[in-house]
Amino acid sequence: MSFKRVLLANRGEIALRVQRACRELGIETVAVYSDADRDALHVRNADIAVHIGPGPALESYLVIDKILEAARATGADAIHPGYGFLSENPRFVDAIEAAGITFIGPPASAMRALGDKVSARKLMQEAGVPVVPGANDIDANDIATATAEAQRVGFPLLVKAAAGGGGRGIRRVDRLEDLEAAMRASGAEAASSFGDATIFLERYVSPARHIEVQVMADAHGNVRAYGERECSVQRRNQKLLEEAPSVAVTPELRRRLCAAAVAAAKSCGYRNAGTVEFLLDRNGEFYFLEVNARLQVEHPITELVYGVDLVVQQLMVAAGERIPDFDEEGPLTPRGWAMEARINGEDPYRDFFPSLGYVEHFEAPLGPGVRFDSMLFEGLDVPIYYDSMLGKLIVWGADRPEAMRRMRRALRDLVIAGPTTNVPFHLALLDNPDFIAGDVHTGWLESSFTMPALPDPDPRLQQALVAAALAAELGRGPASSAPASVGSSNGNAWARAAQRQALDGRTRATGARGWQGTAS
């Protein structure tokens, strides 16, 4: 491995994940941090930490010049972008390479080709990868052309932003008379979010599963596909639980999916880690959706079923090495079953309303086949500026039933006193007959799933709150001694709320949703 020092252009659990891989390889790490993250674990665990600005990402983690200056000042010879922020920004890649630093990710040319959804559709068609029928390059103000194309494509259809991502700029249209309003709304959102109002039309494939294939490509022309992940449990186009493999994918279908994913990667000279996403209909036909030109949030479940460290492979490939043990004969065979539950700071009993704040008490689940990738620690004041994901609970089992049993147990073992989380949602999901049977699709959660009644609070969490409140009263607990991050005024408020609720015995009456939701 030729790298001596890698800068992590990210924060939270993904920065910690990359740090661990670097340490195993003897590589030093540089952390960058905002005011809001000055006490974060990725800062504490780095060999070198560089402050890059205020809490808002637009003034820190998204400022290319600040990150490059940190890399130059610390002598970093490579930069890992993680996911989110600048991870799929080709201008960032150009700037890094112009500075003589290695980018641990795909080339800017591939990002540009794949980042524009219209361009990506054309590439896939030329490479023989199935795409959803649609119409490309529609001007949001050209209603006449859009009307003619919509009638050709058929309803229902989706109006999508060409430069979109993260579920933004997408509108479903069921009737011709609703097309113009959807186009204008999608174009406006796309212009606001991505600086590009170009849209395209795509047939709405429903019911459909969201199936994605992990790929790794090196500079020697080798591309490996690490099987599929099922990502159909979604709310507002955001994934909540993923699993690998998929109950809907046979060995033969896996072979076809992986072959298409490899062709997609080769079509644009792709290198490093990426994910090719498909829609799978009930007839077993699949269609190209998009390529995520970065490491995915859900990459750990692929690591567990294929026994691979994808971050280590990213580092190796970026350093010019070949994919280890490369075999061109076909997709690998998954071993066992893995699931990942995204633990978010949000209240599933209040339409998933965001919930952040001071972490009074934290207990990570342990035991065989359990992994919790998180930035949490007792005393952390979760910043308001970033994603609501607090951690990823990942489990492995010999088969799907064992993985589900292990996930239920691990969810109940997880204790987070402070922010409300979506743990009750995941527990309810695992008990849902449709999910147990694997009978889900991308619209299933919003059309067919209902949260059960609010359960009684977990006594362990109440005990943790009492202990935290008593410690704070004595002046020696996290509520009184832990520093609050700059930019947040919630730290002491959360501590005082915990004290009041725990000491006066009114936890369930006044804050059941706020406290029980993380451990039930």
C-alpha positions in Angstrom: 0.0 0.0 0.0 1.6 3.3 -1.2 -0.5 5.7 0.9 1.0 7.1 4.1 -1.7 9.5 5.1 -5.3 9.7 4.1 -7.6 12.7 4.7 -11.3 11.8 5.4 -13.5 14.4 3.7 -16.5 13.5 5.8 -17.8 13.0 9.3 -19.8 10.6 11.5 -19.8 6.9 11.2 -18.4 6.7 7.7 -15.3 8.7 8.7 -14.9 6.3 11.6 -15.3 3.3 9.2 -12.6 4.5 6.9 -10.3 5.3 9.8 -10.5 1.7 11.1 -9.6 0.4 7.6 -6.6 2.7 7.4 -5.4 1.8 10.8 -5.4 -1.9 9.8 -3.2 -1.0 6.9 -0.9 1.2 8.9 -2.1 4.4 7.2 -2.3 7.6 9.2 -5.6 9.6 9.0 -6.5 13.2 8.9 -9.9 14.3 10.1 -11.6 17.6 9.1 -14.3 19.0 11.4 -16.7 21.8 11.8 -17.5 23.8 15.0 -20.4 21.4 15.6 -18.1 18.3 15.4 -15.2 19.5 17.5 -15.9 16.7 20.1 -16.8 14.1 17.5 -15.3 10.6 17.6 -13.8 10.9 14.2 -11.9 13.9 15.4 -10.7 12.1 18.6 -9.6 9.0 16.7 -7.6 10.7 13.9 -3.8 11.1 13.9 -4.3 14.8 12.8 -7.5 16.9 13.0 -8.1 20.2 11.1 -10.8 22.7 11.7 -12.6 23.8 8.5 -15.3 26.1 9.6 -18.8 26.7 11.1 -21.5 24.0 11.6 -23.4 24.4 8.4 -22.1 22.1 5.7 -22.1 24.8 3.1 -19.5 26.6 5.2 -17.3 23.6 6.1 -17.7 20.0 4.6 -18.8 21.3 1.2 -16.1 23.9 0.7 -13.5 22.3 -1.6 -10.8 24.8 -1.0 -10.9 24.3 2.8 -10.6 20.5 2.4 -7.7 20.8 -0.1 -5.9 23.3 2.1 -6.2 20.8 5.0 -4.8 18.0 2.8 -1.9 20.1 1.7 -1.1 21.4 5.2 -1.0 17.9 6.6 0.8 16.2 3.8 -2.1 13.8 2.9 -1.4 11.9 -0.2 -5.0 10.7 -0.7 -8.5 11.8 0.1 -11.5 9.5 0.9 -14.9 11.2 0.4 -17.1 8.8 2.3 -20.7 9.3 1.0 -22.8 12.4 0.8 -21.2 15.9 0.8 -18.6 16.0 -2.0 -18.4 12.3 -2.7 -20.0 12.5 -6.2 -18.8 16.0 -7.2 -16.5 15.8 -10.2 -15.2 19.3 -9.6 -13.9 18.0 -6.3 -12.1 15.2 -8.0 -10.6 17.6 -10.6 -9.3 19.8 -7.8 -7.8 16.9 -5.9 -6.0 15.5 -8.9 -4.8 19.0 -9.9 -3.2 19.3 -6.4 -1.3 16.0 -7.0 -3.4 14.1 -4.5 -5.1 10.7 -5.1 -8.9 10.6 -5.0 -10.2 7.3 -3.5 -13.2 6.9 -5.8 -14.2 6.9 -9.4 -12.7 9.3 -12.0 -14.4 12.6 -12.7 -15.3 11.6 -16.2 -17.3 8.6 -14.9 -19.1 10.8 -12.3 -20.1 13.3 -15.0 -21.3 10.6 -17.3 -23.3 8.9 -14.6 -24.4 11.9 -12.5 -26.6 13.1 -15.3 -29.5 10.6 -15.4 -30.2 11.3 -19.1 -26.6 10.7 -20.0 -26.5 7.6 -17.9 -29.6 6.2 -19.6 -28.0 6.7 -23.0 -24.8 5.0 -21.9 -26.7 2.0 -20.5 -28.7 1.6 -23.7 -25.5 1.6 -25.7 -24.0 -1.0 -23.4 -27.0 -3.3 -23.7 -28.2 -2.7 -20.1 -32.0 -2.8 -19.9 -33.5 0.7 -19.1 -37.0 1.8 -18.2 -38.9 3.1 -21.3 -39.0 6.9 -21.2 -38.1 10.2 -22.9 -34.8 12.1 -22.4 -33.9 15.7 -22.2 -37.2 17.4 -21.7 -37.3 21.2 -21.1 -39.5 21.8 -18.0 -41.3 24.6 -20.0 -41.8 22.5 -23.2 -45.2 21.2 -22.4 -46.1 20.3 -26.0 -43.1 17.9 -26.4 -43.6 16.5 -22.9 -47.3 15.8 -23.6 -46.5 13.9 -26.8 -43.8 11.9 -25.1 -45.9 11.2 -22.1 -48.6 9.7 -24.3 -46.0 7.5 -26.0 -44.5 6.3 -22.7 -47.9 5.8 -21.0 -49.3 6.4 -17.6 -48.5 6.3 -14.7 -45.1 7.8 -15.3 -42.4 9.7 -13.3 -41.1 13.1 -14.0 -37.5 13.0 -12.8 -34.6 15.5 -12.5 -31.7 14.7 -14.9 -29.2 15.8 -12.3 -31.2 14.5 -9.4 -30.5 12.3 -6.4 -31.6 11.4 -3.0 -35.3 11.2 -4.1 -35.4 14.9 -5.0 -36.9 16.2 -8.2 -39.3 13.2 -8.7 -43.0 13.5 -9.3 -45.5 10.8 -10.1 -48.1 11.6 -12.7 -51.2 9.4 -13.2 -53.2 11.6 -15.6 -52.2 13.8 -18.6 -53.8 16.9 -17.0 -51.4 16.6 -14.1 -48.3 16.6 -16.2 -47.6 20.3 -16.5 -47.8 20.9 -12.8 -45.5 18.0 -12.0 -43.0 19.1 -14.6 -42.8 22.6 -13.2 -42.5 21.4 -9.6 -39.8 18.8 -10.6 -37.9 21.4 -12.7 -38.0 24.0 -9.9 -36.8 21.5 -7.3 -34.1 20.3 -9.6 -32.9 23.8 -10.3 -32.9 24.7 -6.6 -31.2 21.5 -5.4 -28.8 20.8 -8.3 -28.6 24.0 -10.4 -30.0 22.2 -13.4 -33.8 22.2 -14.3 -33.5 19.6 -17.0 -36.0 16.7 -16.5 -36.9 13.5 -18.2 -39.9 11.1 -18.3 -39.8 7.5 -17.2 -42.5 4.8 -17.1 -43.5 4.1 -13.5 -42.7 0.5 -12.9 -44.9 -0.7 -10.1 -45.0 -2.8 -8.0 -41.2 -3.1 -8.3 -38.3 -4.0 -6.0 -35.3 -1.8 -5.6 -32.3 -4.1 -6.2 -28.7 -2.9 -6.4 -25.4 -4.6 -7.2 -22.1 -3.7 -5.6 -19.2 -3.4 -8.0 -15.5 -2.8 -7.6 -13.4 -1.8 -10.6 -9.6 -1.4 -10.8 -7.3 0.4 -13.1 -6.4 -2.8 -15.0 -9.8 -3.3 -16.6 -11.1 -5.8 -14.0 -14.7 -5.3 -12.6 -16.1 -7.5 -9.9 -19.8 -7.7 -8.9 -20.5 -8.6 -5.3 -24.1 -9.7 -5.7 -27.3 -7.9 -4.9 -28.8 -6.0 -2.1 -32.6 -5.6 -1.5 -33.5 -1.9 -0.8 -37.2 -1.9 -1.3 -38.2 -0.8 2.2 -38.3 3.0 1.5 -40.2 6.0 2.8 -40.2 9.1 0.5 -37.5 7.5 -1.7 -35.2 7.1 1.4 -34.0 3.6 2.3 -34.7 2.4 5.9 -33.7 -1.3 5.9 -31.6 -3.2 3.5 -30.7 -6.9 3.2 -28.5 -9.2 1.2 -29.2 -11.3 -0.7 -32.7 -10.7 -1.9 -35.5 -13.2 -1.5 -36.6 -12.4 -5.1 -33.3 -13.1 -6.8 -32.5 -16.6 -8.0 -28.9 -17.7 -8.9 -29.7 -17.2 -12.6 -31.2 -13.8 -12.0 -28.2 -12.9 -9.9 -25.9 -13.8 -12.8 -27.9 -11.6 -15.2 -28.0 -8.6 -12.7 -24.2 -8.9 -12.1 -23.4 -9.1 -15.8 -25.5 -6.0 -16.4 -23.8 -4.2 -13.5 -20.3 -5.1 -14.9 -21.3 -3.8 -18.3 -22.6 -0.6 -16.8 -19.3 0.0 -15.0 -17.2 -0.8 -18.1 -19.3 1.5 -20.3 -17.8 4.6 -18.7 -14.3 3.5 -17.6 -15.4 3.2 -14.0 -12.9 2.6 -11.2 -13.2 2.0 -7.5 -16.4 1.2 -5.6 -19.9 1.9 -7.0 -23.4 0.6 -6.9 -25.6 -0.1 -10.0 -29.3 0.2 -9.0 -32.1 -1.6 -10.8 -35.9 -1.9 -10.6 -37.1 -5.5 -10.6 -40.7 -6.2 -11.6 -42.9 -9.1 -10.6 -42.1 -10.9 -13.9 -38.4 -11.1 -13.1 -37.5 -8.3 -15.6 -35.1 -5.7 -14.4 -34.3 -2.2 -15.5 -31.4 0.2 -14.9 -32.2 2.9 -12.4 -28.9 4.7 -11.7 -25.3 4.4 -10.6 -24.1 5.7 -7.3 -20.5 6.6 -7.9 -19.3 6.1 -4.4 -19.5 3.8 -1.4 -23.1 3.2 -0.2 -24.4 3.5 3.3 -25.5 -0.1 3.1 -22.2 -1.5 2.0 -21.7 -3.5 5.3 -24.3 -6.1 4.4 -22.4 -7.0 1.3 -19.2 -7.2 3.3 -20.8 -9.7 5.7 -22.3 -12.1 3.1 -19.2 -12.0 0.9 -16.5 -11.8 3.5 -14.8 -8.7 2.0 -13.7 -5.4 3.3 -14.8 -2.9 0.6 -13.1 0.1 2.1 -9.7 -1.8 2.2 -10.4 -2.7 -1.5 -11.1 1.0 -2.2 -7.7 1.9 -0.8 -5.9 -0.9 -2.7 -7.5 0.0 -6.0 -6.9 3.7 -5.6 -3.2 2.8 -5.0 -3.1 1.0 -8.3 -3.4 -2.5 -7.1 -5.6 -5.2 -8.7 -8.8 -6.5 -7.2 -7.7 -9.3 -5.0 -8.5 -12.9 -6.1 -10.3 -11.6 -9.2 -12.3 -14.2 -11.0 -14.1 -13.5 -14.3 -16.2 -16.6 -14.2 -19.3 -14.9 -12.7 -20.8 -13.6 -9.5 -19.7 -14.9 -6.1 -22.1 -17.0 -4.0 -23.5 -15.2 -0.9 -22.9 -16.9 2.4 -25.8 -16.5 4.9 -28.0 -13.4 5.2 -27.3 -9.9 6.4 -29.6 -7.0 7.3 -29.0 -3.3 8.0 -31.4 -1.1 9.9 -30.7 2.7 9.7 -31.1 4.1 13.1 -32.4 7.7 12.6 -33.2 10.5 15.0 -36.9 10.7 14.2 -40.2 9.8 15.8 -42.2 7.1 13.9 -45.3 8.0 16.0 -45.2 11.6 14.7 -44.8 11.0 11.0 -41.0 10.5 11.5 -40.5 14.0 12.8 -36.8 14.7 13.3 -35.4 14.4 16.8 -31.9 15.4 17.7 -30.3 16.5 21.0 -28.2 15.4 23.9 -27.3 11.7 24.3 -27.8 11.0 28.0 -27.0 7.3 27.9 -25.9 4.9 25.2 -25.5 1.1 25.1 -24.5 -0.6 21.8 -25.8 -4.1 21.1 -23.2 -6.8 21.2 -23.0 -10.6 20.5 -22.4 -12.9 17.6 -23.2 -11.5 14.1 -23.9 -8.0 15.4 -22.2 -4.8 14.2 -23.2 -1.2 15.1 -21.5 1.5 13.0 -22.2 4.7 14.8 -20.8 8.1 15.9 -22.7 8.0 19.2 -21.2 8.3 22.7 -22.7 9.5 26.0 -22.5 13.2 26.2 -22.7 13.8 22.5 -25.0 16.7 21.5 -26.1 15.5 18.0 -25.7 18.5 15.6 -28.7 19.9 13.9 -26.9 20.6 10.6 -26.5 17.1 9.1 -28.2 13.9 8.3 -30.5 12.4 11.0 -28.8 9.0 10.8 -27.3 8.1 14.2 -26.0 4.7 13.3 -26.4 1.5 11.3 -27.3 -1.7 13.0 -26.0 -4.6 10.9 -26.6 -8.3 11.6 -25.6 -11.6 10.0 -27.3 -14.9 10.2 -27.0 -18.3 8.6 -30.3 -17.6 6.8 -33.0 -14.9 6.7 -35.0 -16.1 9.7 -31.9 -16.2 11.9 -30.9 -12.7 10.6 -34.4 -11.4 11.6 -34.2 -13.0 15.0 -30.8 -11.5 15.6 -31.9 -8.1 14.4 -34.9 -8.1 16.8 -32.7 -9.0 19.7 -30.1 -6.4 18.8 -32.7 -3.6 18.4 -34.0 -4.4 21.9 -30.5 -4.3 23.2 -29.8 -0.9 21.7 -30.3 1.9 24.3 -30.1 5.6 23.3 -31.5 7.9 26.0 -32.1 11.4 24.5 -33.1 11.7 20.9 -36.1 9.8 19.8 -35.3 7.1 17.3 -37.0 4.9 14.7 -36.2 1.7 16.6 -39.9 1.0 17.2 -40.5 1.2 13.4 -37.9 -1.4 12.8 -39.3 -3.8 15.4 -42.8 -3.4 14.0 -41.4 -4.0 10.5 -39.7 -7.2 11.5 -43.0 -8.5 12.9 -45.0 -7.5 9.8 -46.3 -10.6 7.9 -45.6 -9.1 4.5 -42.0 -8.3 5.4 -41.5 -11.7 7.0 -42.7 -13.3 3.7 -40.5 -11.0 1.7 -43.5 -9.6 -0.1 -42.5 -6.0 -0.4 -41.9 -3.4 -3.1 -40.8 0.3 -3.2 -44.3 1.6 -2.5 -45.3 -1.0 0.0 -44.2 0.8 3.2 -46.3 3.9 2.4 -49.3 2.1 1.0 -49.6 -0.9 3.3 -47.6 -0.5 6.5 -49.1 1.0 9.7 -47.2 1.6 13.0 -48.8 -0.3 15.9 -50.0 1.4 19.1 -47.4 3.1 21.2 -46.0 0.4 23.7 -45.1 0.9 27.3 -41.7 2.5 27.9 -38.7 0.2 28.4 -37.8 0.0 32.1 -34.1 -0.1 31.3 -34.3 3.2 29.6 -36.2 4.8 32.5 -33.5 3.4 34.9 -30.8 4.9 32.6 -32.5 8.3 32.7 -32.8 8.2 36.5 -29.1 7.3 36.8 -28.2 10.1 34.4 -30.4 12.6 36.2 -29.0 11.7 39.6 -25.4 11.9 38.4 -26.2 15.4 37.0 -27.7 16.4 40.3 -24.5 15.4 42.0 -22.5 17.4 39.5 -20.5 14.5 38.1 -22.6 13.1 35.2 -22.6 13.8 31.5 -25.5 16.2 31.7 -23.5 18.7 33.7 -19.9 18.0 32.6 -20.0 17.1 28.9 -19.5 20.1 26.6 -22.2 21.0 24.1 -21.2 21.4 20.5 -21.0 24.9 19.1 -24.2 25.9 17.4 -26.6 23.9 19.5 -28.5 25.2 22.5 -30.2 21.8 23.2 -27.6 20.2 25.4 -28.6 21.6 28.8 -32.2 21.5 27.8 -32.1 17.8 27.1 -30.3 17.2 30.3 -32.9 19.2 32.3 -35.7 17.4 30.6 -34.2 14.0 31.5 -33.8 15.1 35.1 -37.4 16.3 35.4 -38.9 13.3 33.7 -36.8 10.7 35.5 -36.9 12.2 39.0 -40.6 13.0 39.1 -41.6 9.6 37.8 -43.6 11.1 35.0 -41.6 9.6 32.1 -44.4 7.8 30.4 -47.0 10.6 31.0 -44.9 13.4 29.7 -42.3 11.9 27.4 -43.0 8.3 26.5 -42.4 8.9 22.8 -39.3 10.8 23.5 -37.7 8.2 25.6 -39.0 4.7 25.1 -38.7 4.9 21.4 -35.1 4.0 21.4 -35.1 0.8 23.4 -38.5 -0.9 23.1 
